[in-house]
Structures are given as C-alpha cells and as structure tokens.
C-alpha cells in the first residue's frame, strides 16, 4: 500500500497546505538574516538581499528534501527547511573577526565536509533512541514557547506597546480560532485550521493598523541574489573549524526532528534515510555560501504543524518549497507575507511549539522511566537544555569558540542526552550500574518482606 507520505493530493489542497506551512515558518526564516544583518552592521538593502537569498535556498532545500535526488540527497518526508539559529552566533563572531568573505568561505568548506560527515553521523542512529529524541524535542518545544510569547507581547519591556492589550487580545482570538478548527473541524476544515487562523488574524489586524502594507509597494518585483556578493570567499582555519562544528550541531538538531517526523507519520527512518536528510543540510551550506544565505535545518515548528493537522504528505512541503523560491525571487510577495503582524504569528506559534513539547513528552512515555538511570538522563537533558532559555547570557564570559556550543539549549540537551545514554546504556559502566541498582532493589525487597513473614507466623 502507498504510504500517506507518498500519496498525491488534489492540486487545490496541495496549494492550501503548502501555503499554510510557509506562513508558519516565514517569521523564523527571515529572523535569521535580520538578526545577522543587524549584528554585523549591514545596511537595509543588503539585509533585504540576505532575506531573499535565505528564502530562495530554503525553498530549494525543502523541495530537495521532500522529493529527493536519487539515493544521494533528500529524505522524502514532509520537511520544511530554513536558516538555522544555531549558526548565527558563530557567523557573527567570524564576521567581526575576519570579515564577510570568511563567513561564507568557512560555510562553503563546512558544507563540503558535512556531506561525508552526514553518512558517518547517520551511523549513530541507534544511539538516538526515544530517550534521547524525546528529551530533545521536549526542550525544543518548551524553549520556543518564549519565542511565541515575545511575538505576542514584544521583547522590549521599555517599548510603549510592550504587553499591549490589543496585541494580547488579537493573539488570544487567533488561538481560539485555531483551537476551534483543530478540535471541532472535520477533515479539510480541521487540516486548514492554522491557515484560517492566520488569515483571520491578517484581516482583523488591518483596521487595527497592525498590518503594514506600505512595504509591499516599496518592494521590487524581481530580486535574484548574485553569487558571492561580498567578494571571493576566504578560509581562515579557525573559522572553518567553527563552521564544521556548527554543521555537526545542526545534524543533531535535524536528527531529532527527522526521527520525530518518522514517528508522527508512521514511517520508519533507516540509516540511509537519515544520511540523505543530513546531506541536505550540508548542501544548504554549500548553496548558502555561494548565494549569501545560511545553513538550513529542519524546522521544528513545521514538525508541530504536521502533528497538529495530520497532513503527512511530502508533496505538500514540495509545494511549500516552490512558494519559498517564488518569495525569494519576487520580493513583493515576500514583503506581503512578511507583513503578518507578530501577535498573529505568535498566537499560532504558541500552539505549534507546545505541540512539539507534547510530542517529546509522548515519546518519553515509550521509555521505562521507572528505571532511575533513564529518569536521571531525561531529567538532566531537559534541565541543562532549558538553562540558556531561563538564564540568557549565562555563557557570555566563556571563549567565543565555546559559546558556539553552549549558547544553544537545544544543542546542550542533545549533547547531554546523547552522552549520558551512551555511557549508561551502551558501556560496561552502565551495565555495572544497572546490576548494582538491581541488587539494591532485590535486597530492599527481601528486607521489607521479613516482618511480613514473621507477622504471618505470629
């Protein structure tokens, strides 16, 4: 039988579901170039070029991942790819130390090295059981809830519109509309609940003065980014090593999302599947370096959308990729979508990010958490992963090379869960610890049973 992932849907549904995915990921995707441009002091026109490049490459990689290229690249799952936040900090550090040509030169080498690394990394699949992926997904979802809150109330407490009742009320209304369709809608109406909520929010925000359409008229019709806009790439060794480390970190991010998608869609993930998916991340590094974009990863908020809507079709995300390519090539379309008010996106994001956390918790239910070792591994991974979210800037006094890894809570959670699971579930030390716990439990049982036997004798 044809799997739900591979069934072709009617064109109108493909377009509607594809647009829904784009609206869900758009804010996060354009945030990467916006933050990077502001941090390195780029002018508005150059930042706009980075946005177009980011959308264009995201679209190409999304199509590649959804449809696949032979047995080389593309996992053939309903995946949406976009610029990774994990690469932001090292890119900013490299730009300030060596300049923009070094940023894209190191990204180019990191992408090339990443292709064989993807096949090596995929050999570690058995070391990513439900204990690891569940812990990481829980951290991802809980960490992103703060992002949704920032979109709703703002991120600057000194701003006049911070915590505006209008913004909070609009987000609450969008939340209610989405919940209504997701819980009470039937078939197509339930599946399009997120898109309908976004459209309702856009319509309501116009009379409130929150939807800025002026930027649409100012945007140009065509904007293809030119290759190596900042000049010939440069390859400082430190920068190349840093971007190669970033590539491995992104592999860990994408692995957790890919395994979650496999569980959500009911399609098992083999080593070769994972390798092709991670190779897509590497190709994004190569193309991103040429066209001044960013390294892509699998977007977890769209994983949440797949879980919420139960539309498992990879042809839908292929259409999303085509839409992203159009948005990257036609800045007017990009400006129209970018105009969606932050509270509208935040209201929908609150549901999607929470779904990711619940998927993680549900994955952990498959694990024997009555086992104290498993319980400890999950607890430490979640706790360590949430630290950077609850204590922002806690690693700013560490060397810049260390901040590449430590600044991401998702990375910390993945490393902690992977390392602890490896030590205690795949080594002699772990087996010895389990025997000691088993012996202690048997001794405790025998001790508590003696008074009961004496009592019966009496």
C-alpha positions in Angstrom: 0.0 0.0 0.0 1.1 3.5 -0.7 2.2 5.3 2.5 0.3 8.5 3.4 3.6 10.4 3.0 3.7 9.5 -0.7 0.0 9.8 -1.8 -0.6 12.7 -4.2 -3.3 15.1 -3.1 -5.5 17.3 -5.4 -3.8 20.5 -6.5 -6.0 22.9 -4.6 -5.2 21.0 -1.3 -1.5 20.9 -2.2 -1.5 24.7 -2.6 -3.5 25.4 0.5 -1.5 23.1 2.8 1.8 24.3 1.2 0.9 27.9 1.8 0.0 27.1 5.4 3.5 25.6 6.0 5.1 28.7 4.5 3.1 31.1 6.8 4.1 29.0 9.8 7.9 29.1 9.1 8.2 32.5 7.5 8.8 34.6 10.6 11.5 32.3 11.9 13.2 32.1 8.5 13.5 35.8 7.9 14.5 36.4 11.5 17.9 34.7 10.9 19.1 37.2 8.2 17.5 40.2 10.0 19.4 39.4 13.3 22.6 38.7 11.4 22.4 41.9 9.4 21.8 44.0 12.4 24.6 42.3 14.4 27.3 42.9 11.7 26.1 46.3 10.7 24.7 45.7 7.2 22.5 48.3 5.6 18.8 47.8 4.9 19.3 47.0 1.2 22.0 44.3 1.9 19.8 42.8 4.7 16.9 42.6 2.2 19.2 40.8 -0.2 20.1 38.3 2.6 16.4 37.7 3.2 15.7 36.9 -0.5 18.7 34.6 -0.6 17.6 32.8 2.6 14.1 32.2 1.3 15.4 31.0 -2.1 17.9 28.5 -0.6 15.3 27.3 1.9 12.9 26.7 -0.9 15.5 24.7 -2.9 16.5 22.5 0.0 12.8 22.0 1.0 12.0 20.7 -2.5 15.2 18.6 -2.4 14.3 17.0 1.0 10.6 16.4 0.1 11.2 14.8 -3.4 14.8 13.6 -3.1 17.6 13.3 -5.6 18.2 9.6 -6.3 20.0 7.9 -3.4 22.2 10.9 -2.6 20.2 13.7 -1.0 16.7 14.2 0.4 14.8 12.1 3.0 11.4 12.2 1.2 9.4 13.3 4.2 7.1 16.3 4.7 10.0 18.5 5.8 10.3 22.3 5.7 13.9 23.7 5.9 15.1 27.2 6.9 18.0 29.1 8.2 19.4 27.7 11.4 19.6 29.8 14.5 22.5 27.5 15.7 24.7 29.1 13.1 24.0 32.7 14.0 26.4 33.2 16.9 29.5 31.7 15.1 28.7 33.6 11.9 28.6 36.9 13.8 31.8 36.1 15.6 33.6 35.2 12.3 32.3 38.3 10.6 33.6 40.6 13.3 37.0 38.8 13.4 37.7 38.0 9.7 35.0 39.8 7.6 32.1 38.6 5.5 34.2 36.7 2.9 35.4 34.5 5.7 31.8 33.8 6.8 30.8 32.3 3.5 34.2 30.7 2.8 34.1 28.8 6.1 30.4 27.9 5.4 31.4 26.6 2.0 34.1 24.3 3.4 31.8 23.3 6.3 29.1 22.2 3.8 31.6 20.2 1.7 33.0 18.4 4.8 29.4 17.9 6.0 28.5 15.6 3.1 30.7 12.7 4.1 30.1 13.6 7.8 26.3 13.1 7.2 26.9 9.4 6.4 29.2 9.0 9.4 26.8 10.7 11.7 23.9 8.6 10.4 25.7 5.5 11.7 24.9 6.8 15.2 21.2 6.3 14.7 21.0 3.5 17.3 22.3 6.0 19.8 19.3 8.2 19.4 16.5 6.1 21.0 13.3 7.6 22.3 15.1 8.6 25.5 17.3 11.0 23.6 14.9 12.3 20.9 12.1 12.7 23.5 14.2 14.8 25.8 15.5 17.0 22.9 12.0 17.5 21.5 10.7 18.5 24.9 13.4 21.1 25.3 12.8 22.4 21.7 9.1 22.9 22.3 9.5 24.5 25.8 12.3 26.7 24.6 10.3 28.0 21.7 7.3 29.0 23.8 9.3 32.0 24.9 9.7 33.0 21.2 5.9 32.8 20.7 5.5 35.0 23.9 7.9 37.5 22.5 6.0 37.8 19.3 2.8 38.4 21.2 3.9 40.9 23.9 7.2 42.1 22.5 10.8 41.7 23.6 11.5 45.2 24.9 9.8 46.0 28.2 10.6 49.7 27.8 8.6 49.9 24.5 5.3 51.7 24.6 3.4 48.7 23.0 5.0 46.1 25.3 2.2 43.8 26.7 -0.4 45.8 24.7 -3.9 44.5 25.5 -4.7 44.9 21.8 -1.8 42.6 20.8 -2.6 40.0 23.5 -6.3 40.1 22.7 -5.6 39.6 19.0 -3.3 36.6 19.8 -5.9 35.1 22.1 -8.5 35.4 19.4 -6.2 33.7 16.8 -5.6 31.0 19.4 -9.3 30.4 19.9 -10.0 30.3 16.1 -7.2 27.8 15.6 -8.4 25.6 18.6 -11.9 25.7 17.2 -11.0 24.4 13.8 -8.4 21.9 15.1 -10.8 20.4 17.7 -14.2 20.9 16.1 -13.5 21.0 12.4 -13.9 18.0 10.1 -11.5 16.7 7.5 -10.3 19.6 5.4 -11.5 22.3 7.8 -9.5 20.8 10.6 -6.4 20.4 8.5 -6.6 24.1 7.4 -7.3 25.4 10.9 -3.8 27.0 11.2 -4.1 28.8 7.8 -7.6 30.0 8.5 -6.5 31.4 11.9 -3.6 33.3 10.2 -5.9 34.7 7.5 -8.5 35.8 10.2 -5.7 37.5 12.1 -4.5 39.3 9.0 -8.0 40.6 8.2 -8.7 41.8 11.7 -5.3 43.5 12.0 -5.8 45.7 9.0 -8.4 48.1 10.7 -6.3 47.9 13.9 -3.4 49.4 11.9 -1.1 46.4 12.7 -0.7 45.2 9.1 1.8 47.4 7.3 1.1 47.1 3.5 3.3 50.1 2.6 6.4 47.9 2.4 4.7 45.8 -0.3 4.5 48.8 -2.7 8.2 49.7 -2.0 9.5 46.2 -2.7 10.8 45.3 -6.2 9.3 42.6 -8.4 12.5 40.7 -9.1 15.4 40.2 -6.7 17.7 37.2 -7.6 20.8 37.3 -5.3 24.1 37.5 -7.0 26.7 34.7 -6.2 29.5 35.8 -3.7 28.0 39.2 -3.2 30.7 40.1 -0.6 33.7 39.0 -2.7 35.8 35.9 -3.2 35.5 33.5 -0.2 38.3 33.3 2.4 39.1 30.3 4.5 40.7 31.1 7.9 41.3 27.8 9.7 39.6 28.8 13.0 36.5 29.9 11.1 36.4 26.6 9.0 36.7 24.5 12.2 33.9 26.6 13.9 31.5 26.1 10.9 32.3 22.4 10.8 31.4 22.1 14.4 28.2 24.1 13.7 27.4 21.6 10.9 27.6 18.7 13.4 25.4 20.6 15.9 22.8 21.2 13.1 22.9 17.5 12.3 21.9 16.8 15.9 19.1 19.3 15.7 17.8 17.8 12.4 18.2 14.2 13.6 15.8 14.8 16.5 13.2 16.5 14.2 13.5 13.8 11.5 13.1 10.9 14.0 10.0 12.8 15.4 8.6 13.1 11.9 9.1 9.4 11.3 7.2 8.6 14.5 4.4 11.1 13.7 3.9 9.9 10.1 4.5 6.2 11.0 7.3 5.9 8.5 10.4 4.2 10.0 13.7 6.0 9.4 16.7 3.9 8.2 20.3 4.9 8.4 20.4 5.8 4.6 17.2 7.9 5.1 18.8 9.9 7.8 22.1 10.2 5.9 20.2 11.7 2.9 18.4 14.1 5.1 21.5 15.3 6.8 23.3 15.6 3.4 20.5 18.1 2.6 21.7 20.3 5.5 25.3 20.1 4.0 24.1 21.0 0.6 22.3 24.0 2.1 25.7 25.1 3.5 27.3 24.9 0.0 24.5 26.7 -1.8 24.1 29.2 1.1 27.8 30.1 0.8 27.5 30.7 -2.9 24.3 32.8 -2.7 24.9 34.6 0.6 22.3 32.7 2.6 22.5 30.4 5.7 22.8 26.8 6.7 19.4 25.2 6.8 17.9 22.8 9.3 14.6 21.0 9.7 12.1 23.5 11.2 10.5 22.0 14.3 7.5 24.4 14.2 6.5 22.7 10.9 7.0 19.3 12.5 4.5 20.6 15.1 2.2 21.6 12.2 2.4 18.1 10.7 1.4 16.6 14.1 -1.4 19.1 14.6 -3.0 18.8 11.2 -2.1 15.2 10.4 -1.3 16.1 6.8 1.6 13.8 6.3 2.1 14.4 2.5 5.6 15.2 1.3 4.2 16.7 -2.0 2.7 19.4 0.2 6.0 20.5 1.5 7.5 20.4 -2.0 4.8 22.9 -3.0 5.9 25.0 0.1 9.5 24.9 -1.3 8.3 26.2 -4.7 6.4 29.0 -2.9 9.6 29.9 -0.9 11.6 30.0 -4.1 9.0 32.4 -5.5 9.1 34.6 -2.4 12.9 34.7 -2.6 12.8 35.7 -6.3 9.9 38.1 -6.0 10.4 40.5 -3.1 6.9 41.9 -3.4 5.4 38.6 -2.4 7.9 38.3 0.4 7.0 41.7 1.7 3.3 40.8 1.7 3.8 37.7 3.8 6.4 39.4 6.0 3.7 42.0 6.9 1.8 39.5 9.0 1.6 41.1 12.5 3.8 39.4 15.2 0.9 38.7 17.6 -0.9 36.8 14.8 2.2 34.6 14.2 2.8 34.3 18.0 -0.8 33.1 18.7 -0.4 30.3 16.2 3.2 29.6 17.2 2.1 29.1 20.8 0.0 26.0 19.7 2.7 24.6 17.4 5.6 25.0 19.8 3.5 23.4 22.6 2.7 20.5 20.2 6.4 19.9 19.8 6.9 19.7 23.6 3.9 17.3 23.9 5.3 15.1 21.1 8.5 15.0 23.1 6.7 14.0 26.3 4.7 11.4 24.4 8.0 10.0 23.0 9.4 9.8 26.5 6.3 7.7 27.5 7.8 4.9 25.4 10.8 4.8 27.8 10.9 2.9 31.1 11.2 6.0 33.4 10.8 3.8 36.4 14.4 2.9 35.7 16.4 5.5 37.8 19.1 5.8 35.2 16.7 6.6 32.4 14.9 9.0 34.6 18.1 10.8 35.5 19.2 11.0 31.9 16.0 12.6 30.8 15.9 15.0 33.8 19.5 16.2 33.2 19.0 16.7 29.5 15.8 18.7 29.9 17.2 20.7 32.8 20.5 21.5 31.1 18.8 22.3 27.8 16.4 24.8 29.4 19.1 26.7 31.3 20.1 29.1 28.5 16.4 29.9 28.0 15.8 30.7 31.6 19.2 32.4 32.2 20.0 34.2 29.0 23.7 35.2 28.5 25.0 32.8 31.2 27.9 31.8 28.9 29.0 35.3 27.7 32.2 35.2 29.7 33.3 31.9 28.1 35.6 31.9 25.0 33.8 32.6 21.7 34.7 29.1 20.5 32.9 27.6 23.5 29.9 29.8 23.0 29.2 28.2 19.6 28.1 25.1 21.5 27.0 26.4 24.9 24.7 29.2 23.6 22.1 26.8 22.3 19.9 25.0 24.8 18.9 22.5 22.1 22.5 21.7 21.5 23.2 21.2 25.2 20.1 19.0 25.6 21.2 16.8 22.6 24.8 16.5 23.8 23.8 15.7 27.4 21.1 13.1 26.4 23.4 11.5 23.8 26.5 11.3 26.0 24.6 10.1 29.1 22.7 7.5 27.1 25.9 6.3 25.5 27.7 6.0 28.9 24.9 4.3 30.9 23.1 2.3 28.2 26.0 1.2 25.9 29.1 0.6 28.1 30.3 -1.7 30.9 29.9 1.2 33.4 26.2 1.4 32.6 25.8 -2.4 32.9 27.6 -2.4 36.2 25.4 0.5 37.5 22.3 -1.4 36.5 23.4 -4.6 38.2 24.1 -2.6 41.3 20.7 -1.0 41.2 19.1 -4.4 40.6 20.9 -5.9 43.5 20.0 -3.0 45.8 16.3 -3.3 44.8 16.3 -7.1 45.5 17.9 -6.5 48.9 15.4 -3.9 49.7 12.6 -6.3 48.7 13.9 -9.1 50.9 14.4 -6.8 53.9 10.8 -5.5 53.7 9.4 -9.0 53.3 10.9 -10.4 56.6 8.5 -8.5 59.0 5.5 -9.7 56.9 6.6 -13.3 57.2 7.1 -13.0 60.9 3.8 -11.3 61.3 2.0 -14.2 59.4 3.9 -16.7 61.7 2.7 -14.9 64.8 
